[in-house]
Protein backbone atom coordinates (compact mmCIF):
# COMPACT_ATOMS: atom_id res chain seq x y z
CA UNK A 1 0.00 0.00 0.00
CA UNK A 2 2.82 2.42 0.79
CA UNK A 3 4.24 1.99 -2.72
CA UNK A 4 0.86 2.87 -4.23
CA UNK A 5 0.53 5.96 -2.05
CA UNK A 6 3.95 7.15 -3.19
CA UNK A 7 3.17 6.38 -6.84
CA UNK A 8 -0.14 8.27 -6.80
CA UNK A 9 1.56 11.24 -5.13
CA UNK A 10 4.25 11.33 -7.82
CA UNK A 11 1.68 11.01 -10.62
CA UNK A 12 -0.29 13.91 -9.16
CA UNK A 13 2.83 16.03 -8.81
CA UNK A 14 3.56 15.53 -12.53
CA UNK A 15 0.10 16.87 -13.37
CA UNK A 16 -0.20 19.74 -10.89
CA UNK A 17 1.68 23.01 -11.05
CA UNK A 18 1.12 26.29 -9.22
CA UNK A 19 -0.10 28.00 -12.42
CA UNK A 20 -2.99 25.56 -12.75
CA UNK A 21 -4.36 26.35 -9.31
CA UNK A 22 -7.89 24.95 -9.18
CA UNK A 23 -7.70 22.50 -12.07
CA UNK A 24 -9.14 19.18 -10.82
CA UNK A 25 -7.46 15.81 -11.19
CA UNK A 26 -9.37 12.60 -11.77
CA UNK A 27 -8.21 9.29 -10.31
CA UNK A 28 -9.67 6.04 -11.64
CA UNK A 29 -8.80 2.74 -9.98
CA UNK A 30 -9.31 -0.48 -11.94
CA UNK A 31 -8.93 -3.82 -10.17
CA UNK A 32 -8.12 -6.75 -12.47
CA UNK A 33 -7.46 -10.34 -11.41
CA UNK A 34 -3.73 -9.93 -11.99
CA UNK A 35 -3.12 -6.20 -11.50
CA UNK A 36 -4.29 -2.85 -10.18
CA UNK A 37 -4.32 0.05 -12.63
CA UNK A 38 -4.59 3.67 -11.57
CA UNK A 39 -5.15 6.45 -14.09
CA UNK A 40 -4.48 9.99 -12.90
CA UNK A 41 -5.85 12.48 -15.43
CA UNK A 42 -5.35 16.23 -15.64
CA UNK A 43 -3.61 18.83 -17.78
CA UNK A 44 0.06 18.13 -18.38
CA UNK A 45 2.47 20.49 -20.06
CA UNK A 46 4.51 18.34 -22.51
CA UNK A 47 7.68 20.23 -21.49
CA UNK A 48 7.12 19.08 -17.90
CA UNK A 49 6.59 15.47 -19.01
CA UNK A 50 9.95 15.52 -20.75
CA UNK A 51 11.62 16.74 -17.55
CA UNK A 52 10.26 14.17 -15.10
CA UNK A 53 13.66 12.78 -14.03
CA UNK A 54 13.20 12.25 -10.29
CA UNK A 55 9.52 11.28 -10.61
CA UNK A 56 10.43 8.70 -13.26
CA UNK A 57 13.03 7.13 -10.93
CA UNK A 58 10.57 7.00 -8.05
CA UNK A 59 7.81 5.48 -10.20
CA UNK A 60 10.22 2.87 -11.58
CA UNK A 61 11.00 1.85 -8.00
CA UNK A 62 7.43 1.55 -6.68
CA UNK A 63 5.23 0.28 -9.55
CA UNK A 64 5.68 -2.44 -12.14
CA UNK A 65 4.68 -0.28 -15.12
CA UNK A 66 3.81 3.35 -15.78
CA UNK A 67 3.24 5.59 -18.76
CA UNK A 68 2.99 9.35 -19.05
CA UNK A 69 1.15 11.00 -21.91
CA UNK A 70 -0.44 14.36 -22.75
CA UNK A 71 -2.98 14.43 -19.90
CA UNK A 72 -2.66 11.14 -18.04
CA UNK A 73 -0.31 9.08 -15.92
CA UNK A 74 -1.16 5.36 -15.83
CA UNK A 75 0.27 3.28 -12.98
CA UNK A 76 0.18 -0.52 -12.95
CA UNK A 77 0.98 -2.72 -9.98
CA UNK A 78 1.01 -6.48 -10.69
CA UNK A 79 -0.13 -9.00 -8.10
Secondary structure, DSSP 4 states (H G I P E B T S, - for coil): -HHHHHHHHHHHHHH--GGGTT---EEEEEE-SSEEEEEEES---HHHHHT-HHHHHHHHHH-SEEEE-SSEEEEEEE-
